[in-house]
Amino acid sequence: MEQLHPYWRMDYIAAPRYPETERPFTDLPALGDDARALIVHRSRLSYVLMNRYPYNPGHLLAIPYREVTDLDQLDAAERADLSDSILYAKKLLTATLRPDGFNIGYNLGSAAGGSIAHLHAHIVPRWQGDSNFMPVIGQTRTLPQSLDTLWARLREVAATLADQNDAEPPNNDSSEHK
């Protein structure tokens, strides 16, 4: 039998866990500690954080601050802001991890796999050949980097993206909303 020796996994296993809560998507942004909460981006009406139980490395969640359970409960501004947060998360992951593709979607309701009764979108980076025997046979996912280390890298790249946005000239397109 072959043995796997992923020694680097111990950092992930030993990492401190955040306090359990019945409303994590409401409580985490209120902590005031984005590193502890693993929040990588905040906008006016939504935020993006790392999934603590990721399907793949870099699995992010985009979440409205207001606690709702379905898309039709968001007003137009919230829908637009959440959509912008999803696009931002995709851009951040592309710049940081260079995936070959993405799975982006919602699990609406417990029958659809929704485990937390608060609307959230999954942004999951994918690579060619990223599915292997571990999840199927071993019922185990392997992550190449601790969540804390990846959070720091995402924030570093986010700062670079923000600097690039500040350097871009304003859009003077006359077709823009007036």
C-alpha positions as CSV (number, residue, x, y, z in Angstrom):
1,M,0.0,0.0,0.0
2,E,1.2,3.5,-0.9
3,Q,1.5,6.0,2.0
4,L,0.8,9.7,1.6
5,H,3.0,12.1,3.7
6,P,1.5,15.6,3.3
7,Y,3.4,17.1,6.3
8,W,2.4,20.5,5.3
9,R,-1.2,19.6,6.2
10,M,-0.5,19.8,10.0
11,D,-0.5,23.7,9.8
12,Y,-4.1,23.4,8.5
13,I,-5.2,20.8,11.0
14,A,-3.7,22.6,14.0
15,A,-5.0,26.1,12.9
16,P,-7.3,27.6,15.5
17,R,-11.0,27.4,14.7
18,Y,-13.4,30.4,15.0
19,P,-16.1,30.1,17.6
20,E,-19.1,28.1,16.5
21,T,-22.2,30.2,15.9
22,E,-25.6,29.5,14.6
23,R,-25.4,32.7,12.4
24,P,-21.8,32.8,11.1
25,F,-22.6,34.9,8.0
26,T,-24.0,37.6,10.3
27,D,-21.6,37.2,13.2
28,L,-18.3,37.0,11.2
29,P,-18.4,40.5,9.7
30,A,-19.2,41.9,13.1
31,L,-16.0,40.4,14.7
32,G,-14.0,43.4,13.6
33,D,-11.1,41.0,12.7
34,D,-11.1,40.2,9.0
35,A,-8.1,37.9,9.3
36,R,-9.8,35.8,12.0
37,A,-13.1,35.8,10.0
38,L,-11.2,35.1,6.7
39,I,-12.9,38.1,5.0
40,V,-11.0,39.1,2.0
41,H,-13.2,41.9,0.7
42,R,-16.0,44.2,1.9
43,S,-18.3,46.3,-0.2
44,R,-21.2,48.4,0.9
45,L,-23.9,45.7,0.9
46,S,-21.9,42.4,0.8
47,Y,-18.6,40.8,1.5
48,V,-16.4,38.0,0.3
49,L,-14.8,35.4,2.6
50,M,-12.9,32.2,2.3
51,N,-14.9,29.0,2.8
52,R,-13.5,27.2,6.0
53,Y,-14.5,23.9,4.4
54,P,-13.5,24.4,0.8
55,Y,-14.2,22.2,-2.2
56,N,-11.0,23.4,-3.7
57,P,-8.1,25.7,-2.7
58,G,-9.4,29.3,-2.9
59,H,-13.1,28.5,-2.5
60,L,-14.7,31.9,-1.7
61,L,-18.2,32.9,-0.7
62,A,-19.9,36.1,-1.6
63,I,-22.5,37.1,1.0
64,P,-25.0,40.0,1.5
65,Y,-24.7,41.6,4.9
66,R,-28.5,41.5,5.3
67,E,-29.7,38.1,6.3
68,V,-32.0,36.6,3.6
69,T,-32.4,33.1,2.3
70,D,-33.2,33.6,-1.4
71,L,-32.2,35.9,-4.3
72,D,-35.7,37.3,-4.7
73,Q,-35.5,38.8,-1.1
74,L,-32.7,41.1,-2.2
75,D,-33.5,44.6,-3.4
76,A,-32.0,45.8,-6.7
77,A,-29.0,47.5,-5.0
78,E,-28.2,44.4,-3.0
79,R,-28.4,42.2,-6.1
80,A,-26.1,44.5,-8.0
81,D,-23.6,44.7,-5.1
82,L,-23.6,40.9,-4.6
83,S,-23.0,40.4,-8.3
84,D,-20.1,42.8,-8.2
85,S,-18.7,41.0,-5.2
86,I,-18.9,37.7,-7.1
87,L,-17.1,39.3,-10.1
88,Y,-14.5,40.8,-7.8
89,A,-13.9,37.3,-6.2
90,K,-13.4,35.8,-9.6
91,K,-10.9,38.5,-10.6
92,L,-9.0,38.1,-7.3
93,L,-8.8,34.3,-7.6
94,T,-7.7,34.7,-11.3
95,A,-4.9,37.1,-10.3
96,T,-3.9,35.0,-7.2
97,L,-4.2,31.3,-8.2
98,R,-4.6,31.4,-12.0
99,P,-7.3,28.7,-12.2
100,D,-8.4,27.1,-15.5
101,G,-12.1,27.8,-14.8
102,F,-14.7,28.4,-12.1
103,N,-17.9,26.9,-10.6
104,I,-20.0,29.8,-9.5
105,G,-23.5,29.3,-7.9
106,Y,-26.0,29.2,-5.1
107,N,-27.4,26.4,-3.1
108,L,-31.0,27.6,-2.4
109,G,-32.6,25.5,0.4
110,S,-31.5,22.5,2.3
111,A,-32.6,20.1,-0.4
112,A,-30.2,21.9,-2.8
113,G,-27.3,21.5,-0.4
114,G,-27.7,24.8,1.5
115,S,-26.2,24.2,4.9
116,I,-26.5,27.8,6.3
117,A,-29.8,29.6,6.1
118,H,-28.3,32.8,4.7
119,L,-27.9,33.5,1.0
120,H,-24.4,33.1,-0.2
121,A,-22.7,32.4,-3.6
122,H,-19.9,29.9,-4.0
123,I,-16.9,30.9,-6.2
124,V,-14.8,27.8,-6.7
125,P,-11.6,27.9,-8.8
126,R,-11.1,24.8,-10.9
127,W,-8.0,23.4,-12.7
128,Q,-7.7,20.8,-15.4
129,G,-7.5,17.4,-13.7
130,D,-8.2,18.8,-10.2
131,S,-10.6,15.9,-9.4
132,N,-8.6,12.9,-8.2
133,F,-9.1,9.8,-6.1
134,M,-8.9,11.4,-2.7
135,P,-12.5,12.8,-2.4
136,V,-13.9,9.7,-4.1
137,I,-12.0,6.8,-2.4
138,G,-10.6,8.5,0.7
139,Q,-13.5,10.9,1.3
140,T,-10.8,13.4,2.0
141,R,-9.9,16.7,0.3
142,T,-6.3,17.8,0.2
143,L,-5.5,21.5,0.3
144,P,-2.0,22.7,-0.6
145,Q,-1.9,25.7,1.7
146,S,-3.3,26.7,5.1
147,L,-6.3,29.0,5.1
148,D,-4.4,31.7,7.0
149,T,-1.5,31.7,4.5
150,L,-3.9,31.8,1.5
151,W,-5.9,34.6,3.2
152,A,-2.7,36.7,3.5
153,R,-1.9,36.1,-0.2
154,L,-5.4,37.0,-1.3
155,R,-5.2,40.2,0.7
156,E,-1.8,41.0,-0.8
157,V,-3.2,40.6,-4.3
158,A,-6.4,42.5,-3.4
159,A,-4.2,45.5,-2.4
160,T,-2.5,45.3,-5.8
161,L,-5.9,45.2,-7.6
162,A,-7.0,48.2,-5.6
163,D,-3.9,50.1,-6.6
164,Q,-4.5,49.2,-10.2
165,N,-8.1,50.5,-10.0
166,D,-6.9,53.7,-8.5
167,A,-4.5,54.2,-11.4
168,E,-7.1,53.6,-14.0
169,P,-8.5,56.8,-15.6
170,P,-12.3,57.3,-15.1
171,N,-14.6,56.1,-17.8
172,N,-15.7,59.0,-19.8
173,D,-18.0,57.0,-22.0
174,S,-21.0,59.3,-22.9
175,S,-23.3,56.3,-22.9
176,E,-22.9,55.8,-19.1
177,H,-25.9,56.5,-16.8
178,K,-26.5,60.2,-16.2
